[in-house]
Amino acid sequence: MASIVARAIKFWLKTIIKPREVVEELKADPHKVLISFWITFLFAVLYSITALLLYLFQRPVEIPPWVPIAPEKYYLYQTFWTIPWGLATWIMISGISHLLAIAGKKDFYNYKFEDALAVCAIGFVVPWTIFTWLPETFLTPFFGLFWPFWIDMVRQSVFPVIWQTLLIAVGLMKTHNVFWFKGVAIGLLTVVVFFFMFLAFMR
């Protein structure tokens, strides 16, 4: 198990500089589903720790919660549902990606859902690690949102959106043989699903 976790971390980090190579290696890896699970699970664990830090430092929630939880305690509760949120989001965007990628293909049975799980694990986790988890873990708890609003919008709504879209598009081109335009469209849809999942539960 330790070796699987180590490989998951290796693929996680390697995707930052060599995404195409990672997709090819994962496609050929017999343990790709388990590796993809650990990439997503570890990311969710790290994000749950971030929520706990935000609670301990009494940082206010950025968006008022719709659930009947006191805003000052929201991050405490978020600590516990971040892991199921992360896994559910991963499985949801993987299912959508796989179904849309094989739609209209006569040889649809040749394409594997497992490959979509691998593509969406790195496509989902890597951009949001860089642009949300890192600043929200090492800056926000200690200093709050000290940067200008426009920087925060770019950080959350531009760079990770483009990166996730491209990672999933490139991944599906290699695993599901989709055209570039279709891959980008599917990648954008995964971002939309991610945002709905995020806005519903995360702050």
N, C-alpha and C positions, 0 to 999 in steps of 0.2 A: 504493500500500500504506500509506503514511504516513497518508493521509486515513482509511482504514478503521480503522487502529489508534486514531487520534484520536477517531473516532466511537464506537469500542468503549469507550474511557475515558469519553467523555461520557455514554453510556448507563449505564455502570457507576455513575457518580456520581449521575446524575439519578434512578436508580431509588430512591435513598435517600429522596427527597422526593416524586417523582411516578411511582410504579410503573405505574399504569394508563396514563398517557400514554406511557411508554416501551414498554409492550407494544403499544399501538396503532401507534406509530411503527415498531417493529421488524417488526410484521406486514406493514406496507406497504413495507418496505425490501427491494429486490431483493438486497441483500448481507447479509441477516440471518444466514445460516449462517456466513459469514466473520467478521462482527462478533461473533457468539456464540462462535466459536472463539477469537478474540483475547481476549475477556473472560475466558474460562476459562484460556487458555494463560498470559496475563499474571499471573493470580491464582496459578497453579501455579508460575510462575517466582519470584514474590515469596515464596511459601511455601518454595520450595527454598532461597532465600537465608536465610530465617529458620532453617531446619534447620542450615545451615552456621554461622550465628551461634551457635546453641545448642551446636553441637559445639566451636567455637573457644573459647567461654566455659566449656566443660566442665560444662554443665548436665546433671543426671541425667535419664534418661527417666522419665516419670510412671508408665507401665505397663510391667512387665517384658515384653521382646519374646519372641515365640514362635519366631522364626527364630534359627538358631545364629550370632548376631552379638553380640560383646561389648557390653554396655550402654553403655560409655563411648565406643564408636565408632558407635553406632546412628544418631545424627543425621548423621554423615558419609555413611553409605549412604543415609539418607533424602533427602539433598540430591539424589541422582541419580534416585530413583524417584518423587519428588513430582510431576514434570511428567506422566509417563504415568499416574500414579495420578489426578491431577486430570482429565485428558482422559477416562480410562476411566470415572470416576465420573459425569461429565457425560453421556457418551453412554448409559450404563446407565440413569440416572434419566430421561433424555429418552425412551428407547425404552419404558420401563415406563409413563411418563406418557401417551405417545401411544397406545399399545395399549389401556390402560385407558380413556382418554378416548373412543376411538372404538368401544369394545366395545358391542354392541347397537344401533349406529346403522346404519340402512339406507343412509344416504348417507355412509358412512365414507370413501369415496374423495374427498370434498370437503374433508377435513381433512388438513393437511400436517404431516409429521414435522419439517419445517424450523421450523415455528412452535413445536413442543415443544422443539426445540433452543434456540430463543431464550428461551422462558419459563424453561427449566431452567437456562440459563446465568446469568441474573440472579438466579433464585431460589436457586441453589446458591452463587454467589459473593458476592453482596452481604452477606447476614447473617454469613457466616463471615469476611469481610474485617474487619467491625467488631468482632465479639466474640472472634475467635481470632487472626487475623493481626496486628492492631494491638497488642494487649497482649503477644503472644508474640514480637513483633519489637522493640518499643521499651521493654518493661519486663522480661520474663523473662530475657533474656540478661544484663542488667546487675544485676538485683536478685533474681532467682529468684522463686519463688512466695511472695511476702511477704503476699499477701492471705489472708483466712480461707478454709477449705475450702468453706464454703457459698456464698461469693461465686464461687468457681471453678466450682462445680456450676451455679449460676444462669447464669453467663457462657457455659458450654458446653452446658448441657442444657435450658435454658428459653427464654431470649430468642431465640437463633438458630433453635431448633426451631419456635417460633411464627411467626417472621418468614418462614422458608423455606416453611412450610406455607401461609401466607397469600399469599405472592408467587406460588407455583405455582398455588394455587387460583384466585386472581384472573386470572392469566395464561391458564389453561385455560378459564375461563369466557368470556374474550374471544376466544380463538383456536379452541377446540374446542366451544364452546357447551354446556358441562357445567353441571349444577345445582350450587349452592353446596355441598351436602353431599358430592356426588361429588368436587368439586374439592378440598375439604378432606381427604377420605379419601386421594386420590391424593397430595396434598402430604405428608401424614403418612407415607405409604409411601416417598416419596423420602427422607425423613429417616431412616427405618429402614435403607434401603439405604446411605445416606451413612455412618451410624454403623458398619455392618458393614465397609464399605470402609475407614473411618478406623481402626477398632480392629485391622483385619488388618495395616495397613501403617504407620500414622502413630503418633507418640508425642509 
